[in-house]
Amino acid sequence: MKNAVWLIVGIVTGFVVAHQVNKSHAGHEFFAELDGRIREFTDSVSDAYNRREAELRTRDEN
């Protein structure tokens, strides 16, 4: 139970710090760049998954 409390405290602290950093111009640019990279990564994973799924469906139909 003690570990769960520390986990929650850490998460809340992280959000508060991120919110404060995002208020500055440099922090806002950092988070915008980070968001772009994360979106690019997730889009790449999604595209690869969909291509592989289509390959498997095509193979199963033959």
Backbone torsions as a table, in degrees:
resi	resn	phi	psi	omega
1	MET	NA	-37.6	-179.4
2	LYS	-63.6	-39.1	179.2
3	ASN	-65.3	-36.5	178.8
4	ALA	-64.3	-40.1	178.8
5	VAL	-63.4	-44.8	179.1
6	TRP	-63.4	-37.2	177.8
7	LEU	-62.5	-47.7	-180.0
8	ILE	-63.4	-43.0	177.9
9	VAL	-60.8	-41.6	179.2
10	GLY	-64.8	-41.3	179.1
11	ILE	-65.1	-46.5	179.9
12	VAL	-62.1	-44.2	179.1
13	THR	-60.9	-41.9	178.1
14	GLY	-60.9	-43.0	178.2
15	PHE	-65.2	-40.9	179.2
16	VAL	-63.7	-45.4	179.3
17	VAL	-63.5	-44.4	179.3
18	ALA	-61.3	-39.5	178.9
19	HIS	-63.8	-42.7	179.2
20	GLN	-66.2	-42.0	179.8
21	VAL	-65.6	-37.9	-178.2
22	ASN	-65.5	-19.8	179.0
23	LYS	-69.9	-27.4	179.2
24	SER	-81.5	157.1	-179.5
25	HIS	-63.3	-46.1	-179.6
26	ALA	-64.4	-40.6	178.4
27	GLY	-65.2	-39.6	178.8
28	HIS	-64.3	-42.3	177.2
29	GLU	-63.2	-41.1	178.9
30	PHE	-59.6	-48.3	-178.2
31	PHE	-69.6	-32.3	176.3
32	ALA	-65.7	-42.7	177.9
33	GLU	-65.4	-43.2	178.5
34	LEU	-61.3	-43.4	178.7
35	ASP	-61.8	-41.7	178.5
36	GLY	-62.5	-42.5	179.3
37	ARG	-66.0	-39.6	179.1
38	ILE	-65.8	-42.4	177.9
39	ARG	-62.6	-42.2	179.0
40	GLU	-61.6	-43.8	179.1
41	PHE	-63.5	-48.3	-178.3
42	THR	-66.1	-35.0	176.2
43	ASP	-64.8	-40.6	178.8
44	SER	-63.7	-43.5	179.1
45	VAL	-64.3	-43.3	179.8
46	SER	-63.4	-43.7	178.4
47	ASP	-62.2	-44.5	179.5
48	ALA	-63.2	-41.2	178.3
49	TYR	-61.5	-46.4	-178.7
50	ASN	-65.4	-38.7	176.9
51	ARG	-63.8	-44.4	-179.5
52	ARG	-65.3	-40.7	178.3
53	GLU	-61.9	-41.7	178.1
54	ALA	-64.7	-40.1	176.9
55	GLU	-59.5	-45.6	-178.6
56	LEU	-66.6	-38.4	177.6
57	ARG	-64.4	-42.2	179.5
58	THR	-63.9	-42.0	179.7
59	ARG	-65.0	-38.5	-179.7
60	ASP	-69.1	-30.0	-179.2
61	GLU	-73.4	-25.5	-178.3
62	ASN	-84.9	NA	NA
